Amino acid sequence: MAVTSFYPVVMSGDVAAAADFYRDVLGFETTFASDWYVSLRLGDAELAVLDPGHQTVPEGYGTPARGLLLNLEVDDVDAVHARLTGEHGCVPVLPLRDEPFGQRHFIVAAPDGVLLDVIQPIPPAAEYADAYADGAAAS
């Protein structure tokens, strides 16, 4: 099997508003747009937003996203935090902080109950270092 792409499709009760959030706040660009589906790209990252009532969604599965955590790994989490909380008015639901397992991060609420975890890898504390595969931990 040759995989050519793999990305999340977030079901949203308001496709346009959700797509606007990812475009306006994070800088995603639209690669396809209709009233029921929007495909977005940011560098090599892809994300799509889908109306849960669309005919392609199997019956019984058309529930808007909730309880979904999207990780966005960046090289300067402090700068992204300043931009999202300042320029875009996002209010963190988890404040900017360092985690002993090797992340400096914060979480904001995205549309539809989705959480956006903005992460910068940092060196893990000694008790977590062995949990990483060889070369996977930030140094």
C-alpha positions in Angstrom: 0.0 0.0 0.0 1.3 3.4 -1.0 -0.2 6.1 1.2 -0.4 9.4 -0.6 -2.1 11.4 2.2 -3.6 11.0 5.7 -5.5 13.9 7.4 -8.3 14.6 9.8 -11.8 15.6 8.6 -13.6 17.5 11.3 -17.4 17.4 11.2 -18.8 20.9 11.9 -22.2 22.4 12.5 -20.9 25.5 10.7 -18.4 24.6 8.0 -17.8 28.2 6.9 -17.1 29.4 10.5 -14.8 26.4 11.3 -12.9 26.9 8.0 -12.5 30.6 8.7 -11.0 29.8 12.1 -8.3 27.6 10.7 -7.6 30.0 7.8 -7.7 33.3 9.8 -6.1 32.1 13.1 -3.6 29.5 11.8 -3.0 30.6 8.2 -4.3 27.5 6.4 -5.1 28.0 2.7 -8.1 26.6 1.0 -7.6 23.9 -1.6 -11.3 23.1 -2.1 -14.4 24.8 -0.9 -18.1 24.1 -1.1 -20.9 24.8 1.4 -20.6 21.3 2.8 -16.8 20.6 2.7 -13.7 22.7 2.9 -10.2 21.3 2.4 -7.3 23.2 3.9 -3.5 23.1 3.8 -0.7 24.6 5.8 2.7 23.5 4.5 2.6 19.7 4.5 -0.4 19.7 7.0 -3.9 19.1 5.8 -7.3 19.4 7.5 -10.8 19.3 6.1 -14.1 20.4 7.6 -17.3 18.6 6.7 -21.0 19.2 7.3 -22.2 16.1 9.3 -25.5 16.2 7.5 -23.9 15.6 4.0 -25.0 12.5 2.1 -21.5 11.0 2.2 -21.7 10.7 6.0 -23.1 7.2 6.9 -26.4 7.3 8.8 -25.9 7.4 12.5 -22.4 9.0 12.3 -23.3 12.6 11.5 -22.2 14.1 14.8 -20.2 17.4 14.8 -16.7 16.9 16.3 -16.4 17.1 20.1 -13.7 15.8 22.3 -11.1 16.0 19.5 -7.7 17.4 20.3 -5.6 18.6 17.3 -1.9 19.1 17.9 -0.1 21.8 16.0 3.7 21.5 16.5 5.6 24.8 16.0 9.1 26.0 16.4 8.3 29.0 18.6 5.2 28.4 20.8 5.7 31.7 22.7 5.3 33.7 19.4 2.2 31.7 18.4 0.8 32.2 21.8 1.3 36.0 21.6 -0.3 36.1 18.1 -3.3 33.9 19.0 -4.1 35.5 22.3 -3.3 39.1 21.1 -4.2 39.5 17.5 -6.9 36.9 17.3 -8.3 37.1 20.9 -8.1 33.4 21.6 -8.4 32.6 25.3 -6.3 29.6 26.4 -8.3 26.9 28.1 -4.8 25.6 29.3 -2.2 28.3 29.9 1.2 28.3 28.3 3.4 26.0 30.3 6.3 23.5 30.2 5.5 19.8 30.7 8.1 17.4 32.1 7.4 14.9 29.3 8.9 17.3 26.8 6.5 19.9 25.6 6.0 23.7 26.0 2.4 24.2 25.0 -1.0 25.8 25.5 -4.5 24.9 24.4 -7.3 27.0 22.9 -10.8 26.1 22.0 -11.5 25.8 18.3 -15.0 25.6 16.8 -17.3 22.7 17.6 -15.7 21.8 20.9 -12.4 20.9 19.2 -9.3 21.7 21.2 -6.1 23.0 19.5 -2.9 22.1 21.4 -0.1 24.3 20.2 3.2 22.6 21.0 6.9 23.2 20.9 9.1 20.1 21.8 11.5 20.7 24.6 14.0 18.4 26.3 12.1 16.0 28.6 12.8 15.5 32.3 15.1 12.5 33.1 12.1 10.4 34.2 10.6 10.7 30.7 13.7 10.4 28.5 13.6 6.6 28.2 10.0 6.7 27.0 11.1 8.3 23.7 12.3 6.2 20.8 15.9 6.8 19.9 16.4 10.3 18.6 12.7 11.3 19.0 13.1 13.6 22.1 13.9 17.3 21.7 17.4 18.1 22.7 
